[in-house]
């Protein structure tokens, strides 16, 4: 069973930065895509950023230019660098991995809380 473990969340002031990490229990090269989602209180979970096997990335409009997704295959880890944080970025951030074999498999981490507040 694949495990994804997020870390790096916390309390930060508006305008500050955080880097989230998602460590996978197996080689991330086996995944077609890895993504970061977030869920704010009372809202639906939304896609924040994603990176596919070939290296292409995509971002939600609300974070474009502020967040960067990257990966370190040697460490089996995906990162989300978050700059210029705003109060509306406050949410639980979840790591997601998509594996496509004979079927489509989705894996989720348990999430890490990011709070942007002065």
N, CA, C and O atoms as a Tinker XYZ file with bonds, in Angstrom:
   472  protein
     1  N      0.837000   -1.181000    0.000000    73     2
     2  CA     0.000000    0.000000    0.000000    64     1     3
     3  C      0.887000    1.253000    0.000000    63     2     4     5
     4  O      1.755000    1.412000    0.858000    81     3
     5  N      0.656000    2.125000   -0.965000    73     3     6
     6  CA     1.437000    3.354000   -1.063000    64     5     7
     7  C      1.059000    4.296000    0.069000    63     6     8     9
     8  O     -0.119000    4.474000    0.379000    81     7
     9  N      2.057000    4.887000    0.673000    73     7    10
    10  CA     1.823000    5.897000    1.704000    64     9    11
    11  C      2.417000    7.226000    1.280000    63    10    12    13
    12  O      3.526000    7.286000    0.749000    81    11
    13  N      1.674000    8.282000    1.519000    73    11    14
    14  CA     2.135000    9.641000    1.260000    64    13    15
    15  C      2.085000   10.404000    2.576000    63    14    16    17
    16  O      1.055000   10.419000    3.250000    81    15
    17  N      3.184000   11.032000    2.936000    73    15    18
    18  CA     3.256000   11.745000    4.207000    64    17    19
    19  C      3.647000   13.194000    3.943000    63    18    20    21
    20  O      4.735000   13.477000    3.442000    81    19
    21  N      2.746000   14.100000    4.289000    73    19    22
    22  CA     3.003000   15.523000    4.113000    64    21    23
    23  C      3.671000   16.102000    5.358000    63    22    24    25
    24  O      3.483000   15.609000    6.470000    81    23
    25  N      4.442000   17.145000    5.149000    73    23    26
    26  CA     5.046000   17.883000    6.253000    64    25    27
    27  C      5.313000   19.306000    5.789000    63    26    28    29
    28  O      5.271000   19.607000    4.596000    81    27
    29  N      5.591000   20.179000    6.759000    73    27    30
    30  CA     5.969000   21.547000    6.427000    64    29    31
    31  C      4.906000   22.592000    6.683000    63    30    32    33
    32  O      5.164000   23.786000    6.530000    81    31
    33  N      3.721000   22.168000    7.067000    73    31    34
    34  CA     2.677000   23.131000    7.357000    64    33    35
    35  C      2.950000   23.887000    8.645000    63    34    36    37
    36  O      3.865000   23.551000    9.397000    81    35
    37  N      2.144000   24.912000    8.888000    73    35    38
    38  CA     2.301000   25.689000   10.101000    64    37    39
    39  C      1.632000   27.034000    9.992000    63    38    40    41
    40  O      0.843000   27.288000    9.081000    81    39
    41  N      1.960000   27.895000   10.938000    73    39    42
    42  CA     1.422000   29.249000   10.986000    64    41    43
    43  C      2.420000   30.219000   10.374000    63    42    44    45
    44  O      3.600000   30.208000   10.726000    81    43
    45  N      1.954000   31.047000    9.468000    73    43    46
    46  CA     2.833000   32.015000    8.819000    64    45    47
    47  C      2.064000   33.323000    8.639000    63    46    48    49
    48  O      0.844000   33.317000    8.478000    81    47
    49  N      2.779000   34.431000    8.668000    73    47    50
    50  CA     2.149000   35.732000    8.481000    64    49    51
    51  C      1.878000   35.982000    7.003000    63    50    52    53
    52  O      2.564000   35.428000    6.144000    81    51
    53  N      0.891000   36.809000    6.704000    73    51    54
    54  CA     0.660000   37.174000    5.297000    64    53    55
    55  C      1.922000   37.715000    4.656000    63    54    56    57
    56  O      2.655000   38.501000    5.257000    81    55
    57  N      2.165000   37.282000    3.425000    73    55    58
    58  CA     3.384000   37.664000    2.728000    64    57    59
    59  C      4.539000   36.711000    2.948000    63    58    60    61
    60  O      5.559000   36.808000    2.266000    81    59
    61  N      4.395000   35.795000    3.885000    73    59    62
    62  CA     5.456000   34.857000    4.191000    64    61    63
    63  C      5.490000   33.662000    3.250000    63    62    64    65
    64  O      4.719000   33.572000    2.295000    81    63
    65  N      6.410000   32.745000    3.550000    73    63    66
    66  CA     6.618000   31.567000    2.706000    64    65    67
    67  C      6.635000   30.297000    3.544000    63    66    68    69
    68  O      6.976000   30.310000    4.727000    81    67
    69  N      6.261000   29.211000    2.901000    73    67    70
    70  CA     6.371000   27.869000    3.474000    64    69    71
    71  C      6.710000   26.911000    2.345000    63    70    72    73
    72  O      6.372000   27.148000    1.185000    81    71
    73  N      7.384000   25.824000    2.705000    73    71    74
    74  CA     7.607000   24.758000    1.740000    64    73    75
    75  C      7.041000   23.468000    2.287000    63    74    76    77
    76  O      7.461000   22.984000    3.339000    81    75
    77  N      6.082000   22.916000    1.562000    73    75    78
    78  CA     5.502000   21.646000    1.935000    64    77    79
    79  C      6.244000   20.512000    1.248000    63    78    80    81
    80  O      6.732000   20.660000    0.127000    81    79
    81  N      6.321000   19.390000    1.928000    73    79    82
    82  CA     6.943000   18.188000    1.363000    64    81    83
    83  C      5.961000   17.033000    1.413000    63    82    84    85
    84  O      5.146000   16.931000    2.330000    81    83
    85  N      6.048000   16.178000    0.429000    73    83    86
    86  CA     5.241000   14.955000    0.389000    64    85    87
    87  C      6.189000   13.797000    0.098000    63    86    88    89
    88  O      6.700000   13.662000   -1.014000    81    87
    89  N      6.414000   12.979000    1.094000    73    87    90
    90  CA     7.309000   11.840000    0.954000    64    89    91
    91  C      6.499000   10.589000    0.636000    63    90    92    93
    92  O      5.548000   10.256000    1.343000    81    91
    93  N      6.882000    9.907000   -0.424000    73    91    94
    94  CA     6.178000    8.694000   -0.843000    64    93    95
    95  C      6.942000    7.450000   -0.373000    63    94    96    97
    96  O      8.164000    7.465000   -0.222000    81    95
    97  N      6.180000    6.376000   -0.147000    73    95    98
    98  CA     6.784000    5.143000    0.356000    64    97    99
    99  C      7.406000    4.308000   -0.757000    63    98   100   101
   100  O      8.052000    3.292000   -0.499000    81    99
   101  N      7.202000    4.750000   -2.007000    73    99   102
   102  CA     7.852000    4.065000   -3.111000    64   101   103
   103  C      8.262000    5.088000   -4.153000    63   102   104   105
   104  O      7.960000    6.275000   -4.025000    81   103
   105  N      8.943000    4.628000   -5.171000    73   103   106
   106  CA     9.472000    5.529000   -6.173000    64   105   107
   107  C      8.372000    6.367000   -6.817000    63   106   108   109
   108  O      7.379000    5.831000   -7.310000    81   107
   109  N      8.558000    7.691000   -6.808000    73   107   110
   110  CA     7.542000    8.550000   -7.400000    64   109   111
   111  C      7.563000    8.459000   -8.924000    63   110   112   113
   112  O      6.660000    8.964000   -9.591000    81   111
   113  N      8.570000    7.831000   -9.459000    73   111   114
   114  CA     8.605000    7.614000  -10.906000    64   113   115
   115  C      7.512000    6.653000  -11.356000    63   114   116   117
   116  O      7.184000    6.585000  -12.541000    81   115
   117  N      6.956000    5.920000  -10.417000    73   115   118
   118  CA     5.894000    4.978000  -10.760000    64   117   119
   119  C      4.535000    5.647000  -10.904000    63   118   120   121
   120  O      3.578000    5.029000  -11.370000    81   119
   121  N      4.454000    6.914000  -10.503000    73   119   122
   122  CA     3.189000    7.630000  -10.571000    64   121   123
   123  C      3.090000    8.424000  -11.863000    63   122   124   125
   124  O      4.073000    9.003000  -12.328000    81   123
   125  N      1.903000    8.446000  -12.433000    73   123   126
   126  CA     1.706000    9.266000  -13.624000    64   125   127
   127  C      1.708000   10.742000  -13.265000    63   126   128   129
   128  O      2.232000   11.572000  -14.007000    81   127
   129  N      1.117000   11.060000  -12.118000    73   127   130
   130  CA     1.035000   12.457000  -11.697000    64   129   131
   131  C      1.035000   12.533000  -10.181000    63   130   132   133
   132  O      0.590000   11.620000   -9.485000    81   131
   133  N      1.551000   13.652000   -9.697000    73   131   134
   134  CA     1.452000   13.957000   -8.276000    64   133   135
   135  C      0.963000   15.380000   -8.144000    63   134   136   137
   136  O      1.368000   16.263000   -8.899000    81   135
   137  N      0.091000   15.594000   -7.180000    73   135   138
   138  CA    -0.576000   16.884000   -7.063000    64   137   139
   139  C     -0.661000   17.325000   -5.612000    63   138   140   141
   140  O     -0.510000   16.531000   -4.684000    81   139
   141  N     -0.902000   18.595000   -5.454000    73   139   142
   142  CA    -1.275000   19.163000   -4.162000    64   141   143
   143  C     -2.698000   19.703000   -4.278000    63   142   144   145
   144  O     -3.023000   20.462000   -5.191000    81   143
   145  N     -3.527000   19.296000   -3.338000    73   143   146
   146  CA    -4.881000   19.812000   -3.203000    64   145   147
   147  C     -4.959000   20.543000   -1.872000    63   146   148   149
   148  O     -4.100000   20.374000   -1.007000    81   147
   149  N     -5.992000   21.353000   -1.715000    73   147   150
   150  CA    -6.235000   21.981000   -0.421000    64   149   151
   151  C     -7.734000   22.055000   -0.158000    63   150   152   153
   152  O     -8.555000   22.082000   -1.076000    81   151
   153  N     -8.054000   22.086000    1.117000    73   151   154
   154  CA    -9.444000   22.211000    1.523000    64   153   155
   155  C     -9.540000   23.185000    2.682000    63   154   156   157
   156  O     -9.019000   22.936000    3.770000    81   155
   157  N    -10.207000   24.286000    2.434000    73   155   158
   158  CA   -10.425000   25.296000    3.461000    64   157   159
   159  C    -11.718000   24.958000    4.202000    63   158   160   161
   160  O    -12.566000   24.242000    3.668000    81   159
   161  N    -11.876000   25.460000    5.418000    73   159   162
   162  CA   -13.087000   25.179000    6.195000    64   161   163
   163  C    -14.349000   25.584000    5.428000    63   162   164   165
   164  O    -14.456000   26.709000    4.939000    81   163
   165  N    -15.293000   24.658000    5.330000    73   163   166
   166  CA   -16.549000   24.944000    4.669000    64   165   167
   167  C    -16.498000   24.948000    3.161000    63   166   168   169
   168  O    -17.490000   25.261000    2.504000    81   167
   169  N    -15.340000   24.599000    2.599000    73   167   170
   170  CA   -15.196000   24.614000    1.145000    64   169   171
   171  C    -14.834000   23.224000    0.635000    63   170   172   173
   172  O    -14.420000   22.350000    1.397000    81   171
   173  N    -15.002000   23.041000   -0.677000    73   171   174
   174  CA   -14.633000   21.775000   -1.289000    64   173   175
   175  C    -13.120000   21.717000   -1.512000    63   174   176   177
   176  O    -12.438000   22.737000   -1.602000    81   175
   177  N    -12.633000   20.494000   -1.596000    73   175   178
   178  CA   -11.216000   20.303000   -1.893000    64   177   179
   179  C    -10.949000   20.758000   -3.331000    63   178   180   181
   180  O    -11.719000   20.465000   -4.246000    81   179
   181  N     -9.838000   21.482000   -3.505000    73   179   182
   182  CA    -9.504000   22.001000   -4.825000    64   181   183
   183  C     -8.065000   21.692000   -5.192000    63   182   184   185
   184  O     -7.193000   21.595000   -4.329000    81   183
   185  N     -7.833000   21.541000   -6.485000    73   183   186
   186  CA    -6.483000   21.302000   -6.981000    64   185   187
   187  C     -5.679000   22.591000   -6.913000    63   186   188   189
   188  O     -6.139000   23.640000   -7.363000    81   187
   189  N     -4.488000   22.513000   -6.356000    73   187   190
   190  CA    -3.597000   23.663000   -6.247000    64   189   191
   191  C     -2.515000   23.615000   -7.314000    63   190   192   193
   192  O     -2.294000   24.588000   -8.035000    81   191
   193  N     -1.845000   22.478000   -7.406000    73   191   194
   194  CA    -0.743000   22.352000   -8.360000    64   193   195
   195  C     -0.499000   20.881000   -8.650000    63   194   196   197
   196  O     -0.738000   20.022000   -7.801000    81   195
   197  N     -0.021000   20.597000   -9.856000    73   195   198
   198  CA     0.259000   19.222000  -10.224000    64   197   199
   199  C      1.477000   19.121000  -11.101000    63   198   200   201
   200  O      1.850000   20.070000  -11.790000    81   199
   201  N      2.104000   17.940000  -11.068000    73   199   202
   202  CA     3.250000   17.673000  -11.924000    64   201   203
   203  C      3.114000   16.268000  -12.466000    63   202   204   205
   204  O      2.867000   15.324000  -11.715000    81   203
   205  N      3.276000   16.127000  -13.787000    73   203   206
   206  CA     3.116000   14.811000  -14.379000    64   205   207
   207  C      4.481000   14.189000  -14.653000    63   206   208   209
   208  O      5.518000   14.830000  -14.479000    81   207
   209  N      4.461000   12.945000  -15.080000    73   207   210
   210  CA     5.677000   12.169000  -15.226000    64   209   211
   211  C      6.713000   12.857000  -16.101000    63   210   212   213
   212  O      7.908000   12.814000  -15.808000    81   211
   213  N      6.258000   13.487000  -17.166000    73   211   214
   214  CA     7.185000   14.143000  -18.076000    64   213   215
   215  C      7.739000   15.446000  -17.561000    63   214   216   217
   216  O      8.651000   16.019000  -18.158000    81   215
   217  N      7.191000   15.924000  -16.446000    73   215   218
   218  CA     7.704000   17.142000  -15.840000    64   217   219
   219  C      6.828000   18.363000  -16.010000    63   218   220   221
   220  O      7.085000   19.397000  -15.394000    81   219
   221  N      5.795000   18.266000  -16.836000    73   219   222
   222  CA     4.912000   19.413000  -17.014000    64   221   223
   223  C      4.151000   19.692000  -15.725000    63   222   224   225
   224  O      3.797000   18.785000  -14.972000    81   223
   225  N      3.914000   20.974000  -15.503000    73   223   226
   226  CA     3.226000   21.387000  -14.288000    64   225   227
   227  C      1.980000   22.197000  -14.632000    63   226   228   229
   228  O      1.867000   22.766000  -15.718000    81   227
   229  N      1.063000   22.233000  -13.695000    73   227   230
   230  CA    -0.116000   23.081000  -13.848000    64   229   231
   231  C     -0.487000   23.635000  -12.485000    63   230   232   233
   232  O     -0.209000   23.024000  -11.454000    81   231
   233  N     -1.121000   24.805000  -12.495000    73   231   234
   234  CA    -1.458000   25.509000  -11.263000    64   233   235
   235  C     -2.863000   26.086000  -11.328000    63   234   236   237
   236  O     -3.366000   26.433000  -12.397000    81   235
   237  N     -3.483000   26.179000  -10.158000    73   235   238
   238  CA    -4.728000   26.918000  -10.060000    64   237   239
   239  C     -4.428000   28.394000  -10.323000    63   238   240   241
   240  O     -3.346000   28.884000  -10.002000    81   239
   241  N     -5.389000   29.087000  -10.905000    73   239   242
   242  CA    -5.182000   30.511000  -11.200000    64   241   243
   243  C     -4.838000   31.300000   -9.947000    63   242   244   245
   244  O     -4.054000   32.248000   -9.997000    81   243
   245  N     -5.422000   30.911000   -8.833000    73   243   246
   246  CA    -5.253000   31.672000   -7.591000    64   245   247
   247  C     -3.837000   31.602000   -7.028000    63   246   248   249
   248  O     -3.463000   32.429000   -6.197000    81   247
   249  N     -3.045000   30.625000   -7.471000    73   247   250
   250  CA    -1.690000   30.471000   -6.915000    64   249   251
   251  C     -0.601000   30.667000   -7.971000    63   250   252   253
   252  O      0.584000   30.677000   -7.638000    81   251
   253  N     -0.983000   30.820000   -9.219000    73   251   254
   254  CA     0.003000   30.996000  -10.293000    64   253   255
   255  C      0.882000   32.201000  -10.015000    63   254   256   257
   256  O      0.402000   33.296000   -9.723000    81   255
   257  N      2.185000   31.970000  -10.115000    73   255   258
   258  CA     3.138000   33.032000   -9.851000    64   257   259
   259  C      3.580000   33.110000   -8.404000    63   258   260   261
   260  O      4.547000   33.802000   -8.086000    81   259
   261  N      2.886000   32.409000   -7.527000    73   259   262
   262  CA     3.247000   32.422000   -6.099000    64   261   263
   263  C      3.713000   31.050000   -5.610000    63   262   264   265
   264  O      4.592000   30.960000   -4.752000    81   263
   265  N      3.133000   29.994000   -6.149000    73   263   266
   266  CA     3.455000   28.626000   -5.726000    64   265   267
   267  C      4.230000   27.914000   -6.824000    63   266   268   269
   268  O      4.032000   28.167000   -8.012000    81   267
   269  N      5.122000   27.011000   -6.399000    73   267   270
   270  CA     5.879000   26.209000   -7.352000    64   269   271
   271  C      5.916000   24.765000   -6.877000    63   270   272   273
   272  O      6.282000   24.484000   -5.735000    81   271
   273  N      5.536000   23.858000   -7.756000    73   271   274
   274  CA     5.616000   22.438000   -7.448000    64   273   275
   275  C      6.879000   21.871000   -8.086000    63   274   276   277
   276  O      7.236000   22.225000   -9.210000    81   275
   277  N      7.542000   20.993000   -7.356000    73   275   278
   278  CA     8.755000   20.367000   -7.884000    64   277   279
   279  C      8.875000   18.971000   -7.269000    63   278   280   281
   280  O      8.112000   18.601000   -6.376000    81   279
   281  N      9.838000   18.217000   -7.762000    73   279   282
   282  CA    10.013000   16.869000   -7.229000    64   281   283
   283  C     11.489000   16.504000   -7.193000    63   282   284   285
   284  O     12.299000   17.028000   -7.957000    81   283
   285  N     11.812000   15.598000   -6.291000    73   283   286
   286  CA    13.153000   15.045000   -6.174000    64   285   287
   287  C     12.989000   13.536000   -6.264000    63   286   288   289
   288  O     12.633000   12.885000   -5.282000    81   287
   289  N     13.249000   12.984000   -7.436000    73   287   290
   290  CA    13.038000   11.546000   -7.639000    64   289   291
   291  C     13.937000   10.708000   -6.722000    63   290   292   293
   292  O     13.538000    9.636000   -6.267000    81   291
   293  N     15.124000   11.191000   -6.459000    73   291   294
   294  CA    16.050000   10.418000   -5.617000    64   293   295
   295  C     15.540000   10.300000   -4.184000    63   294   296   297
   296  O     15.823000    9.323000   -3.491000    81   295
   297  N     14.785000   11.306000   -3.752000    73   295   298
   298  CA    14.243000   11.294000   -2.387000    64   297   299
   299  C     12.780000   10.873000   -2.350000    63   298   300   301
   300  O     12.163000   10.841000   -1.285000    81   299
   301  N     12.228000   10.548000   -3.517000    73   299   302
   302  CA    10.808000   10.165000   -3.595000    64   301   303
   303  C      9.909000   11.208000   -2.928000    63   302   304   305
   304  O      8.991000   10.872000   -2.180000    81   303
   305  N     10.188000   12.451000   -3.211000    73   303   306
   306  CA     9.505000   13.543000   -2.533000    64   305   307
   307  C      9.061000   14.600000   -3.544000    63   306   308   309
   308  O      9.778000   14.925000   -4.490000    81   307
   309  N      7.868000   15.121000   -3.315000    73   307   310
   310  CA     7.353000   16.240000   -4.087000    64   309   311
   311  C      7.207000   17.427000   -3.138000    63   310   312   313
   312  O      6.827000   17.272000   -1.978000    81   311
   313  N      7.511000   18.599000   -3.649000    73   311   314
   314  CA     7.493000   19.807000   -2.836000    64   313   315
   315  C      6.472000   20.807000   -3.382000    63   314   316   317
   316  O      6.114000   20.787000   -4.559000    81   315
   317  N      6.023000   21.670000   -2.489000    73   315   318
   318  CA     5.224000   22.814000   -2.898000    64   317   319
   319  C      5.801000   24.036000   -2.188000    63   318   320   321
   320  O      5.628000   24.212000   -0.982000    81   319
   321  N      6.480000   24.863000   -2.953000    73   319   322
   322  CA     7.009000   26.113000   -2.419000    64   321   323
   323  C      5.929000   27.164000   -2.524000    63   322   324   325
   324  O      5.424000   27.439000   -3.612000    81   323
   325  N      5.576000   27.750000   -1.401000    73   323   326
   326  CA     4.491000   28.725000   -1.359000    64   325   327
   327  C      5.047000   30.062000   -0.894000    63   326   328   329
   328  O      5.534000   30.187000    0.230000    81   327
   329  N      4.971000   31.048000   -1.757000    73   327   330
   330  CA     5.445000   32.392000   -1.452000    64   329   331
   331  C      4.279000   33.379000   -1.462000    63   330   332   333
   332  O      3.197000   33.084000   -1.970000    81   331
   333  N      4.522000   34.538000   -0.898000    73   331   334
   334  CA     3.508000   35.602000   -0.873000    64   333   335
   335  C      2.170000   35.071000   -0.383000    63   334   336   337
   336  O      1.130000   35.311000   -0.996000    81   335
   337  N      2.209000   34.357000    0.712000    73   335   338
   338  CA     0.999000   33.711000    1.218000    64   337   339
   339  C     -0.035000   34.740000    1.674000    63   338   340   341
   340  O      0.286000   35.813000    2.184000    81   339
   341  N     -1.289000   34.353000    1.461000    73   339   342
   342  CA    -2.423000   35.205000    1.799000    64   341   343
   343  C     -3.331000   34.489000    2.783000    63   342   344   345
   344  O     -3.308000   33.260000    2.847000    81   343
   345  N     -4.123000   35.212000    3.542000    73   343   346
   346  CA    -5.061000   34.537000    4.469000    64   345   347
   347  C     -5.960000   33.527000    3.758000    63   346   348   349
   348  O     -6.328000   32.508000    4.343000    81   347
   349  N     -6.308000   33.795000    2.527000    73   347   350
   350  CA    -7.184000   32.870000    1.800000    64   349   351
   351  C     -6.474000   31.581000    1.376000    63   350   352   353
   352  O     -7.109000   30.672000    0.843000    81   351
   353  N     -5.174000   31.500000    1.608000    73   351   354
   354  CA    -4.450000   30.245000    1.361000    64   353   355
   355  C     -4.570000   29.289000    2.546000    63   354   356   357
   356  O     -4.126000   28.143000    2.475000    81   355
   357  N     -5.166000   29.764000    3.625000    73   355   358
   358  CA    -5.334000   28.912000    4.800000    64   357   359
   359  C     -6.189000   27.702000    4.463000    63   358   360   361
   360  O     -7.307000   27.838000    3.965000    81   359
   361  N     -5.657000   26.521000    4.736000    73   359   362
   362  CA    -6.350000   25.275000    4.389000    64   361   363
   363  C     -5.521000   24.090000    4.863000    63   362   364   365
   364  O     -4.366000   24.237000    5.263000    81   363
   365  N     -6.129000   22.924000    4.808000    73   363   366
   366  CA    -5.368000   21.687000    4.932000    64   365   367
   367  C     -4.912000   21.303000    3.527000    63   366   368   369
   368  O     -5.720000   21.219000    2.602000    81   367
   369  N     -3.625000   21.074000    3.382000    73   367   370
   370  CA    -3.039000   20.747000    2.089000    64   369   371
   371  C     -2.777000   19.245000    2.031000    63   370   372   373
   372  O     -2.161000   18.665000    2.925000    81   371
   373  N     -3.263000   18.635000    0.956000    73   371   374
   374  CA    -3.159000   17.187000    0.783000    64   373   375
   375  C     -2.293000   16.852000   -0.431000    63   374   376   377
   376  O     -2.363000   17.508000   -1.470000    81   375
   377  N     -1.492000   15.835000   -0.269000    73   375   378
   378  CA    -0.719000   15.285000   -1.378000    64   377   379
   379  C     -1.527000   14.168000   -2.024000    63   378   380   381
   380  O     -2.166000   13.370000   -1.338000    81   379
   381  N     -1.491000   14.125000   -3.330000    73   379   382
   382  CA    -2.227000   13.101000   -4.082000    64   381   383
   383  C     -1.311000   12.510000   -5.147000    63   382   384   385
   384  O     -0.525000   13.225000   -5.769000    81   383
   385  N     -1.420000   11.210000   -5.350000    73   383   386
   386  CA    -0.656000   10.537000   -6.397000    64   385   387
   387  C     -1.582000    9.690000   -7.250000    63   386   388   389
   388  O     -2.485000    9.024000   -6.743000    81   387
   389  N     -1.349000    9.725000   -8.531000    73   387   390
   390  CA    -2.158000    8.973000   -9.490000    64   389   391
   391  C     -1.282000    7.939000  -10.172000    63   390   392   393
   392  O     -0.267000    8.269000  -10.785000    81   391
   393  N     -1.688000    6.688000  -10.056000    73   391   394
   394  CA    -0.967000    5.608000  -10.693000    64   393   395
   395  C     -1.870000    4.963000  -11.734000    63   394   396   397
   396  O     -3.020000    4.626000  -11.451000    81   395
   397  N     -1.348000    4.798000  -12.925000    73   395   398
   398  CA    -2.124000    4.177000  -13.998000    64   397   399
   399  C     -1.428000    2.893000  -14.414000    63   398   400   401
   400  O     -0.349000    2.916000  -15.006000    81   399
   401  N     -2.061000    1.777000  -14.095000    73   399   402
   402  CA    -1.552000    0.472000  -14.514000    64   401   403
   403  C     -2.646000   -0.194000  -15.327000    63   402   404   405
   404  O     -3.040000    0.319000  -16.374000    81   403
   405  N     -3.130000   -1.311000  -14.865000    73   403   406
   406  CA    -4.308000   -1.907000  -15.506000    64   405   407
   407  C     -5.575000   -1.216000  -15.026000    63   406   408   409
   408  O     -6.653000   -1.403000  -15.591000    81   407
   409  N     -5.433000   -0.427000  -13.992000    73   407   410
   410  CA    -6.523000    0.379000  -13.470000    64   409   411
   411  C     -5.961000    1.708000  -12.998000    63   410   412   413
   412  O     -4.747000    1.911000  -12.961000    81   411
   413  N     -6.855000    2.597000  -12.641000    73   411   414
   414  CA    -6.442000    3.907000  -12.147000    64   413   415
   415  C     -6.502000    3.885000  -10.626000    63   414   416   417
   416  O     -7.542000    3.589000  -10.037000    81   415
   417  N     -5.385000    4.199000  -10.003000    73   415   418
   418  CA    -5.298000    4.163000   -8.545000    64   417   419
   419  C     -4.976000    5.549000   -8.023000    63   418   420   421
   420  O     -4.077000    6.222000   -8.528000    81   419
   421  N     -5.711000    5.966000   -7.018000    73   419   422
   422  CA    -5.505000    7.258000   -6.384000    64   421   423
   423  C     -5.051000    7.060000   -4.953000    63   422   424   425
   424  O     -5.626000    6.259000   -4.215000    81   423
   425  N     -4.024000    7.786000   -4.566000    73   423   426
   426  CA    -3.499000    7.726000   -3.209000    64   425   427
   427  C     -3.496000    9.131000   -2.617000    63   426   428   429
   428  O     -3.213000   10.115000   -3.300000    81   427
   429  N     -3.821000    9.195000   -1.320000    73   427   430
   430  CA    -3.887000   10.485000   -0.622000    64   429   431
   431  C     -3.095000   10.437000    0.673000    63   430   432   433
   432  O     -3.046000    9.416000    1.359000    81   431
   433  N     -2.481000   11.558000    0.985000    73   431   434
   434  CA    -1.900000   11.721000    2.296000    64   433   435
   435  C     -2.956000   12.202000    3.273000    63   434   436   437
   436  O     -4.106000   12.431000    2.898000    81   435
   437  N     -2.557000   12.354000    4.532000    73   435   438
   438  CA    -3.510000   12.758000    5.567000    64   437   439
   439  C     -3.631000   14.273000    5.691000    63   438   440   441
   440  O     -4.536000   14.776000    6.357000    81   439
   441  N     -2.733000   14.983000    5.061000    73   439   442
   442  CA    -2.828000   16.437000    5.037000    64   441   443
   443  C     -1.954000   17.140000    6.052000    63   442   444   445
   444  O     -1.575000   16.575000    7.078000    81   443
   445  N     -1.644000   18.393000    5.737000    73   443   446
   446  CA    -0.908000   19.244000    6.662000    64   445   447
   447  C     -1.567000   20.614000    6.659000    63   446   448   449
   448  O     -1.917000   21.135000    5.601000    81   447
   449  N     -1.737000   21.197000    7.839000    73   447   450
   450  CA    -2.466000   22.443000    7.977000    64   449   451
   451  C     -1.562000   23.645000    7.753000    63   450   452   453
   452  O     -0.485000   23.751000    8.340000    81   451
   453  N     -2.017000   24.538000    6.902000    73   451   454
   454  CA    -1.343000   25.814000    6.673000    64   453   455
   455  C     -2.285000   26.925000    7.116000    63   454   456   457
   456  O     -3.420000   27.020000    6.648000    81   455
   457  N     -1.800000   27.752000    8.014000    73   455   458
   458  CA    -2.592000   28.872000    8.511000    64   457   459
   459  C     -1.841000   30.164000    8.228000    63   458   460   461
   460  O     -0.705000   30.345000    8.667000    81   459
   461  N     -2.486000   31.058000    7.491000    73   459   462
   462  CA    -1.876000   32.346000    7.158000    64   461   463
   463  C     -2.639000   33.418000    7.923000    63   462   464   465
   464  O     -3.792000   33.721000    7.619000    81   463
   465  N     -1.976000   33.977000    8.909000    73   463   466
   466  CA    -2.652000   34.943000    9.776000    64   465   467
   467  C     -1.625000   35.822000   10.481000    63   466   468   469
   468  O     -0.510000   35.394000   10.778000    81   467
   469  N     -2.029000   37.051000   10.738000    73   467   470
   470  CA    -1.154000   37.951000   11.488000    64   469   471
   471  C     -1.504000   37.896000   12.969000    63   470   472
   472  O     -0.880000   38.585000   13.776000    81   471
